[in-house]
Amino acid sequence: MEQKPTLFLDRDGVINRRISGGYVRHPEDFIPAKGALQAIGQLTPYFSRIVVVTNQAGIGKGMMDERDLDAVHRKMQALVHAAGGRLDGIYFCPHHPDVGCACRKPATGMALQARIDFPDIDFKNSWMVGDSAGDMQLGHSLGMRTVLIEGKFEDSAALAAMPIDYRFASLLDFAASFIENTVVNVP
């Protein structure tokens, strides 16, 4: 029997509503994207691991700290769990975009750390779902299938020139397609 795949999810714009020009700094700022919690609940049985990888430059910019982020992630975990889903790991890059670290997407550091923590992760049998060029580049760098959640217009020029395996309007639309087996019939 083939091992179930791993699902990597970006957070802002995929799991929760993106704050244009701002950051989700407090739990009350975390508003789930329409259908996202339901989608994670539906997808949970189909994936061996579900991992969040998220750039959180607000920390590096001094707009929040890791305690604030932890409170946001505790709320996210509780909401996902209440919807019947699970998140096996949450990885974040706290660095300012100008630092040039190995963890800020599109760099692969967060995904590589997830594989250290969960050695059963096989990137060739993984999916990266995100809403940015950086998310898609991370997925391609490690050989994952890529799924773009459309709606972030800042990256539109970069995304137009980038190979992307699948595009959906929401995580819920991806879940429906995945479960209906229209996407999963990939060797």
C-alpha positions as MATLAB code, in Angstrom:
seq = 'MEQKPTLFLDRDGVINRRISGGYVRHPEDFIPAKGALQAIGQLTPYFSRIVVVTNQAGIGKGMMDERDLDAVHRKMQALVHAAGGRLDGIYFCPHHPDVGCACRKPATGMALQARIDFPDIDFKNSWMVGDSAGDMQLGHSLGMRTVLIEGKFEDSAALAAMPIDYRFASLLDFAASFIENTVVNVP';
ca = [
       0.000    0.000    0.000;
       1.334    3.403   -0.976;
       1.877    5.879    1.833;
      -0.571    8.762    2.024;
       0.860   12.082    0.824;
       1.823   15.074    2.945;
      -0.045   18.363    2.635;
       1.882   21.595    3.129;
      -0.328   24.651    3.613;
       0.490   28.329    3.598;
      -1.483   30.169    6.271;
      -2.436   33.724    5.266;
      -4.721   33.711    2.239;
      -5.232   29.939    2.413;
      -6.346   29.039    5.962;
      -7.252   32.536    7.096;
      -8.229   35.750    5.394;
      -5.236   37.814    4.406;
      -4.988   41.295    5.914;
      -3.928   43.385    2.940;
      -0.858   45.378    3.916;
      -1.015   44.098    7.496;
      -0.449   41.125    9.750;
      -2.536   38.734   11.811;
      -1.013   39.844   15.098;
      -3.618   38.729   17.644;
      -6.086   35.828   17.860;
      -9.000   38.153   17.143;
      -7.311   39.072   13.836;
      -7.406   35.417   12.749;
     -10.528   35.026   10.616;
     -10.734   31.722    8.748;
     -11.008   31.901    4.969;
     -14.427   30.809    3.765;
     -14.615   27.009    3.877;
     -10.961   26.543    4.907;
     -11.641   24.835    8.239;
     -14.177   22.524    6.608;
     -11.636   21.763    3.871;
      -8.916   20.784    6.338;
     -11.409   18.553    8.127;
     -12.327   16.894    4.835;
      -8.688   16.492    3.743;
      -7.372   15.111    7.046;
      -8.091   11.416    6.317;
      -6.343   11.615    2.949;
      -2.963   12.886    4.192;
      -0.424   11.291    6.509;
       0.750   14.744    7.586;
      -0.702   18.232    7.341;
       1.898   20.931    7.915;
       1.629   24.720    7.897;
       4.598   26.718    6.549;
       4.181   30.460    6.945;
       6.342   33.562    6.586;
       5.739   35.865    9.537;
       7.813   38.958    8.828;
       5.757   40.948   11.330;
       8.010   39.479   14.015;
      11.195   40.601   12.262;
       9.661   44.031   11.732;
       8.894   44.362   15.460;
       5.124   44.487   14.951;
       4.500   41.359   17.038;
       6.470   38.740   18.904;
       6.511   34.953   19.005;
       4.082   34.890   21.967;
       1.552   36.795   19.837;
       2.065   34.344   16.984;
       1.727   31.373   19.330;
      -1.634   32.708   20.539;
      -2.814   33.063   16.926;
      -1.685   29.514   16.157;
      -3.392   28.100   19.261;
      -6.651   29.638   18.010;
      -6.053   28.232   14.519;
      -5.332   24.756   15.934;
      -8.503   24.849   18.068;
     -10.672   25.901   15.122;
      -9.161   23.244   12.843;
      -9.653   20.573   15.524;
     -13.280   21.679   16.131;
     -13.906   21.251   12.378;
     -12.625   17.666   12.494;
      -9.174   18.411   11.095;
      -5.624   18.302   12.340;
      -2.364   20.139   11.851;
       0.680   17.991   12.575;
       3.130   20.877   12.591;
       3.289   24.643   12.225;
       6.544   26.130   10.981;
       7.149   29.839   10.639;
       9.870   32.174    9.498;
      10.101   35.149   11.882;
      12.719   37.010    9.865;
      12.513   40.334    8.098;
      12.407   39.795    4.299;
      15.785   41.519    3.896;
      17.657   39.100    6.186;
      18.215   36.422    3.536;
      17.579   33.458    5.833;
      17.194   29.821    4.807;
      13.642   29.530    6.131;
      11.699   32.356    4.463;
       9.731   31.038    1.498;
      10.633   30.483   -1.274;
      13.611   29.012    0.634;
      13.038   25.426    1.718;
      14.086   25.613    5.381;
      10.647   25.201    6.954;
       9.793   22.175    4.802;
      13.194   20.615    5.468;
      12.678   21.104    9.214;
       9.292   19.403    8.921;
      10.975   16.409    7.291;
      13.533   16.267   10.120;
      10.644   16.238   12.609;
       8.609   13.781   10.500;
      11.077   11.552    8.596;
       8.201    9.822    6.777;
       7.622   12.963    4.670;
       8.408   12.305    1.018;
       8.482   15.559   -0.918;
       7.759   13.740   -4.201;
       4.537   12.541   -2.552;
       3.587   15.953   -1.170;
       1.392   18.877   -2.101;
       2.150   22.560   -1.498;
      -0.973   24.716   -1.327;
      -0.410   28.457   -1.200;
      -1.372   31.786   -2.651;
       1.987   33.242   -3.640;
       4.891   32.809   -6.019;
       7.079   31.969   -3.015;
       4.774   29.093   -2.069;
       4.852   27.726   -5.602;
       8.653   28.083   -5.799;
       9.058   26.194   -2.516;
       6.908   23.372   -3.834;
       8.772   23.178   -7.138;
      12.181   23.289   -5.426;
      11.352   20.119   -3.508;
       9.435   18.309   -6.249;
       5.967   18.718   -4.715;
       2.742   19.139   -6.645;
       1.718   22.776   -6.436;
      -1.733   24.212   -5.883;
      -2.328   27.938   -6.180;
      -5.207   29.453   -4.251;
      -5.961   32.409   -6.478;
      -6.721   35.854   -5.159;
      -3.397   37.439   -4.194;
      -2.790   39.989   -6.909;
       0.628   41.213   -5.746;
       2.332   38.197   -7.352;
       0.233   38.022  -10.520;
       3.092   38.765  -12.954;
       5.430   36.226  -11.339;
       2.667   33.616  -11.136;
       1.700   34.066  -14.801;
       5.157   32.915  -15.886;
       5.396   30.059  -13.377;
       4.401   26.435  -13.913;
       1.650   25.613  -11.433;
       0.057   22.185  -11.303;
      -3.442   23.218  -10.186;
      -5.349   26.442   -9.505;
      -8.419   26.832   -7.331;
     -10.422   29.714   -5.905;
     -10.244   28.311   -2.358;
      -8.898   25.517   -0.207;
     -12.441   24.121   -0.112;
     -12.513   23.907   -3.917;
      -9.184   22.050   -3.847;
     -10.528   19.664   -1.187;
     -13.628   18.881   -3.244;
     -11.544   18.185   -6.340;
      -8.998   16.116   -4.439;
     -11.638   14.008   -2.731;
     -13.653   13.529   -5.915;
     -10.497   11.965   -7.353;
     -10.221   14.421  -10.217;
      -6.828   15.546   -9.000;
      -5.513   12.499   -7.155;
      -5.257   10.214  -10.179;
      -1.673   11.328  -10.611;
       0.864    8.466  -10.666;
];
